[in-house]
Amino acid sequence: MAQSTPLILRLVASSVTAATRAGKIIRDIMSEGDLGIVEKVCTTGSWSSTVSTGSLAHKDILSSSDSACCSKSHSVSSRIVKPQKEGVAKSESSVVARRNPNTFGKNDLQTEADRSAQRCILASLSQQFPEVTIIGEEGPSFCEVPSDWVVTDSDPEVLKMACPAYLQNIDDKDVVIWVDPLDGTSEYTQGLLEHVTVLIGVAVGDRAVGGVIHQPYYNYKRQREGGEVEEMGRTLWGIVGGGVGGFVPTSAPEGCRILTTTRSHSTPVVQAALDALQPDEVIKVGGAGHKVMMLIEGKAHAYVFASKGCKKWDTCAPEAVLIATGGRLTDLHGDSYKYHKDIPHPNTGGVLATGHGQDHDWYLAKLPDAVRQALV
C-alpha cells in the first residue's frame, strides 16, 4: 500500500480487512461452543470481570478484562488458529445453556470472541499505524496475538476512491480509531447472530469521518437452511464526503414512520421518547451498528435511544457511515458527539439517528422536555 495514498483511505482500507478477519474469529469461537462469558463489573471507577461460565472451575474478580483473555489465551488460541469449517454452532441453544443464571445479564457481558476480535484488530492496525491512537471497548491487551490474526493487507476498493479534499493531509496524531470488536454481545450469547457487528470508526479531530461495519453472520440463516452462500458475512464502509461501499443505500418507505430502538435496555424514558414520535412500527434490535444498518438500508426511518448506555465505540463507525449516506446522528439535545482521544467514553445524551431524507430537527422538536432533562 503506497504511502502516497491519503492516510484516511489507508486507515479505512486496512480496517475493512481487519474487521473481516475479526468476524471470522467470532464465528470460529461460536463454532467451538465455549464462549468464555464474563460479566464486566464497574468497581471503584474501573472495569473488572467476573467469570460466569463453566469453562473455569472457579469465580474470581479479575484485575481487568485482559486477565480473562490471558487466562485462556493458550488453550483458546491453539484451537482457533486451526483451519475450521465455516459456520455457526450446531445448536445455538446449547451455547446459551453455558450461561450462569445467577450472574448473567446483570451488567455488561464480554466473551472470548470480544477479547479475541479486539486483539486481532488492535494488533493489525497498530502494526501499520503505530502513531495513531486506538481505543477499544475491551481495554488494552498484553496477550500474545497468533500470527494469522494479524492482517496487513487492504481493501482495494477503498484505495481506489477519491479522497475528499478536507481529509487529504491529515496527520496521524489527529486520528483516533474507536473499536467495538463485537457490538451486540448479549445477542451473540443468545444466538441472535444477525444482530452482531464489528465496528471500527475513524475520527479526525472531534468528528467521525470514516467507518467500517462488518456483519459476520450475514447470510448465516440461508447457509444453515442449506442454501448456497458464496461467502458468509459482509463489510460495509463509508467516508464522509467520499462515498460508501459494500451496500447500496436505500431510503425508508414513505407514508409511515418506522423507528428502531433497543431490544434489551428499555426504560420508561426510552419508551416516552418513542411514544412522543407516534411511530407506526417500532423494531427492537440489538447493537448500535445493527440499528444504523436498518436506517441506511431503508428498513427504518430513525434510531431513537433515550438512555446514557451507548459509548463512543458504539457510535463512531455507524455515525460516519450514516453521514456518508446523507443521514445524521446526534444526542437527543441535537448536539453532535465528539471523538477526540480525551473525550469521556459514555454518550450521556442518548442517540437520535435519522436516515437519508428524514428531517432530523422534526424528531428533536417532538421529544418531550422531560426526556431531555433525564439525559442531562
C-alpha positions in Angstrom: 0.0 0.0 0.0 1.7 3.2 -1.2 2.4 5.7 1.5 1.4 8.4 -1.1 -2.2 7.2 -0.7 -4.0 9.5 1.7 -4.0 8.3 5.3 -7.7 8.2 5.7 -8.0 5.8 2.7 -5.3 3.6 4.1 -6.9 3.6 7.5 -10.4 2.6 6.2 -9.0 0.1 3.7 -7.0 -1.6 6.5 -9.9 -1.5 8.9 -12.1 -3.4 6.3 -9.7 -6.3 6.2 -9.1 -6.3 10.0 -12.9 -6.3 10.7 -13.4 -9.1 8.2 -10.7 -11.2 9.9 -12.2 -10.4 13.3 -15.6 -11.6 12.1 -14.0 -15.0 11.1 -12.6 -15.3 14.6 -16.0 -14.5 16.1 -17.6 -17.3 14.0 -14.8 -19.7 14.9 -15.4 -19.2 18.6 -19.1 -19.7 18.3 -18.4 -22.9 16.3 -16.2 -24.1 19.2 -19.1 -23.7 21.5 -17.2 -22.3 24.5 -17.9 -18.5 24.6 -15.9 -17.8 27.7 -18.5 -15.4 29.0 -17.5 -13.0 31.8 -19.5 -10.2 33.3 -17.9 -6.8 33.3 -18.5 -5.0 36.6 -17.7 -1.4 37.4 -15.8 -1.3 40.7 -14.3 1.9 42.2 -14.4 3.5 38.8 -12.7 0.8 36.8 -13.8 -2.3 35.0 -13.1 -5.8 36.3 -14.5 -9.1 35.1 -16.3 -11.9 36.8 -16.0 -15.3 35.3 -19.5 -16.7 34.6 -19.1 -19.8 32.6 -18.2 -23.4 33.4 -15.0 -23.1 31.4 -13.1 -22.1 34.6 -13.6 -24.0 37.8 -14.0 -21.0 40.0 -15.3 -17.4 40.1 -12.7 -14.7 40.6 -12.8 -11.0 40.3 -10.0 -10.5 37.7 -7.9 -7.3 37.7 -9.0 -6.5 34.2 -10.8 -7.9 31.1 -7.3 -8.6 29.8 -6.7 -11.1 32.7 -9.7 -13.1 31.5 -8.2 -13.0 28.0 -4.8 -14.2 29.1 -6.1 -16.9 31.4 -7.4 -18.6 28.3 -5.1 -17.4 25.6 -3.1 -20.5 25.1 -5.9 -23.1 25.0 -8.3 -21.0 23.1 -5.8 -19.7 20.5 -4.5 -23.2 19.8 -8.0 -24.2 18.8 -8.9 -21.2 16.8 -5.9 -21.0 14.6 -6.5 -24.4 13.1 -8.4 -24.4 9.8 -12.1 -24.9 10.5 -15.2 -25.3 8.5 -17.0 -22.1 8.3 -20.4 -21.9 10.0 -22.2 -21.4 13.3 -22.6 -23.6 16.3 -24.5 -26.8 15.8 -27.0 -25.8 18.4 -27.4 -22.2 19.3 -29.4 -23.2 22.4 -26.5 -25.3 23.7 -24.4 -22.2 23.7 -27.0 -20.2 25.7 -27.1 -23.1 28.2 -23.5 -22.3 29.2 -24.6 -19.1 30.9 -24.5 -18.9 34.7 -28.1 -17.9 35.5 -27.0 -16.4 38.8 -24.8 -13.7 37.2 -25.7 -13.5 33.5 -27.1 -10.2 32.3 -26.8 -8.2 35.4 -24.3 -5.7 34.0 -22.3 -5.8 30.8 -21.2 -9.1 29.1 -17.9 -9.9 27.5 -17.0 -13.1 25.7 -13.8 -14.7 24.3 -15.0 -13.5 20.9 -15.0 -9.9 22.1 -11.5 -10.2 23.5 -10.0 -12.2 20.6 -11.6 -10.0 17.9 -10.2 -6.9 19.6 -6.7 -8.4 19.8 -6.9 -9.1 16.1 -8.0 -5.6 15.2 -5.6 -3.7 17.5 -2.6 -5.8 16.5 -3.4 -5.4 12.8 -3.9 -1.7 12.9 -1.2 -0.7 15.4 1.4 -2.6 13.3 0.5 -0.5 10.3 -0.3 2.8 12.1 1.9 3.0 15.2 1.3 6.7 15.8 -2.4 6.5 15.7 -4.4 6.4 18.9 -6.7 3.3 19.1 -9.3 3.0 21.8 -11.1 -0.4 22.1 -14.1 -1.3 24.2 -12.4 -4.2 26.0 -9.4 -2.1 27.2 -5.7 -2.8 26.5 -4.3 -6.3 25.9 -0.9 -7.6 26.6 -1.6 -11.2 25.4 0.3 -12.7 22.6 -1.6 -12.5 19.3 -1.5 -15.5 16.9 0.3 -14.5 13.7 -2.6 -15.4 11.4 -4.8 -12.9 13.3 -2.6 -10.0 12.2 -3.7 -8.8 8.8 -1.8 -6.0 6.9 -3.5 -6.1 3.5 -6.0 -3.5 2.5 -9.3 -3.4 0.7 -8.6 -2.3 -2.9 -12.0 -0.7 -3.5 -11.4 1.8 -0.7 -8.0 2.7 -2.0 -9.5 3.4 -5.5 -11.9 6.1 -4.2 -11.2 9.8 -4.5 -10.2 11.3 -1.1 -12.2 14.3 0.0 -10.1 17.5 0.0 -10.6 18.1 3.7 -9.0 14.7 4.5 -6.1 14.7 2.1 -3.4 16.0 4.5 -4.4 14.7 8.0 -1.7 13.8 10.5 -1.5 10.6 12.4 -1.6 12.5 15.7 -5.0 13.9 14.8 -6.6 10.5 14.3 -8.4 8.3 16.9 -9.7 4.9 16.0 -12.7 3.6 18.1 -13.2 -0.1 18.1 -16.1 -2.2 19.2 -14.9 -5.7 18.4 -18.3 -7.3 18.9 -21.3 -5.0 19.0 -24.3 -7.0 20.3 -22.6 -9.3 22.7 -25.9 -10.1 24.6 -27.5 -11.1 21.3 -24.4 -13.2 20.3 -24.7 -15.2 23.5 -28.4 -15.8 22.8 -28.0 -16.9 19.2 -29.4 -13.8 17.6 -26.5 -13.7 15.3 -27.8 -11.3 12.7 -27.7 -8.5 15.3 -23.9 -8.9 15.7 -21.5 -6.4 14.1 -17.8 -5.4 14.3 -17.3 -1.7 14.4 -14.2 0.3 13.5 -14.6 4.1 13.5 -12.1 6.7 12.4 -12.2 10.2 13.9 -10.2 13.2 12.8 -10.1 15.9 15.4 -13.6 15.8 17.0 -15.5 14.2 14.1 -16.3 10.7 12.9 -15.2 10.7 9.3 -14.7 7.0 8.4 -16.5 3.9 9.5 -16.5 0.1 8.9 -19.4 -2.1 9.9 -18.7 -5.8 9.5 -21.7 -8.2 9.8 -20.1 -11.6 10.4 -23.3 -13.6 10.2 -24.9 -12.0 7.1 -26.4 -14.9 5.2 -25.9 -17.4 8.0 -29.6 -18.4 8.1 -29.5 -19.2 4.5 -26.4 -21.4 4.9 -28.0 -23.1 7.9 -31.0 -24.0 5.8 -28.9 -25.5 3.1 -29.0 -22.6 0.7 -26.0 -21.7 -1.5 -24.0 -18.9 0.0 -20.9 -17.6 -1.8 -19.4 -16.2 1.4 -20.7 -15.7 4.9 -20.6 -12.1 6.3 -20.3 -8.7 4.6 -18.5 -5.5 5.3 -20.0 -2.0 4.8 -17.9 1.1 4.9 -18.2 4.9 4.4 -16.1 8.0 4.4 -17.9 11.3 5.0 -17.7 13.3 1.8 -16.2 10.4 -0.1 -18.7 7.7 -0.5 -19.7 4.2 0.7 -19.1 0.6 -0.2 -20.4 -2.9 0.4 -24.0 -1.9 0.2 -26.5 0.2 -1.7 -28.0 3.0 0.4 -31.8 2.8 0.4 -34.4 5.3 1.7 -37.1 4.1 4.1 -40.7 3.9 2.7 -42.9 7.0 2.6 -46.2 7.3 4.2 -45.3 5.7 7.6 -42.8 6.1 10.4 -40.7 3.2 11.5 -38.4 3.5 14.5 -35.7 1.2 15.7 -34.5 1.1 19.3 -33.0 -1.1 22.0 -34.1 -4.7 22.3 -32.9 -5.3 25.9 -32.4 -1.9 27.7 -35.8 -0.2 27.6 -36.8 2.2 30.4 -39.8 4.5 30.9 -37.7 7.3 29.5 -36.8 5.3 26.4 -40.5 4.4 25.9 -41.6 8.0 26.4 -39.3 9.2 23.6 -40.7 6.6 21.3 -44.3 7.4 22.2 -43.8 11.1 21.5 -42.8 10.3 17.9 -46.0 8.4 17.2 -44.5 5.6 15.2 -46.4 3.2 13.0 -43.9 0.5 13.9 -41.1 0.0 16.4 -38.4 -2.5 15.6 -36.4 -3.6 18.6 -32.9 -5.0 17.8 -29.5 -5.3 19.4 -26.4 -3.3 18.7 -25.9 0.3 17.6 -24.3 -0.9 14.4 -27.3 -3.1 13.5 -29.7 -0.2 14.2 -27.9 2.2 11.9 -27.8 -0.5 9.3 -31.6 -0.5 9.5 -31.5 3.2 8.5 -29.0 3.0 5.7 -30.8 0.0 4.1 -34.3 1.6 4.3 -35.8 -0.6 7.0 -36.4 2.2 9.5 -36.6 6.0 9.4 -35.0 6.8 12.8 -33.0 5.2 15.6 -34.1 6.5 19.0 -32.4 5.6 22.3 -33.2 7.9 25.2 -30.5 6.5 27.5 -27.0 7.1 28.6 -26.0 3.5 27.8 -24.1 3.9 24.5 -20.4 4.6 24.3 -18.2 6.3 21.7 -17.0 3.0 20.2 -20.7 2.1 19.6 -21.4 5.2 17.5 -18.2 6.4 15.8 -18.3 3.9 12.9 -22.1 3.9 12.4 -22.2 7.7 12.5 -19.6 8.1 9.8 -21.3 5.5 7.5 -24.7 7.1 8.2 -23.5 10.7 7.4 -21.8 9.4 4.3 -25.2 8.3 3.0 -26.9 11.6 3.9 -28.2 10.8 7.3 -27.4 12.3 10.7 -26.6 11.3 14.3 -26.7 13.5 17.4 -27.7 13.2 21.0 -31.3 14.0 22.0 -30.4 17.6 22.6 -29.3 17.9 18.9 -25.6 18.1 19.7 -23.0 16.2 17.7 -20.8 13.8 19.6 -17.0 14.4 19.7 -14.5 11.6 19.3 -11.1 13.0 20.2 -8.9 10.8 22.4 -9.5 12.7 25.7 -13.3 12.7 25.5 -15.2 10.7 28.1 -16.5 7.5 26.6 -20.2 7.5 27.6 -22.7 9.1 25.2 -24.7 10.6 28.0 -27.2 12.5 25.8 -28.7 9.4 24.2 -28.8 8.7 20.5 -31.0 10.1 17.8 -30.1 9.0 14.2 -32.1 9.6 11.1 -31.7 8.2 7.6 -31.4 9.9 4.3 -34.3 12.3 3.5 -35.5 12.5 7.1 -36.0 15.8 8.9 -33.8 15.3 11.9 -34.9 18.6 13.5 -38.6 17.4 13.4 -37.7 14.4 15.6 -35.8 16.6 18.0 -38.7 19.0 18.3 -41.1 16.2 19.1 -39.1 14.9 22.1 -40.6 15.9 25.5 -38.6 18.2 27.7 -38.8 15.5 30.4 -36.9 13.1 28.2 -34.1 15.7 27.6 -33.9 16.5 31.3 -33.3 12.8 32.0 -30.3 12.9 29.8 -28.5 15.9 31.3 
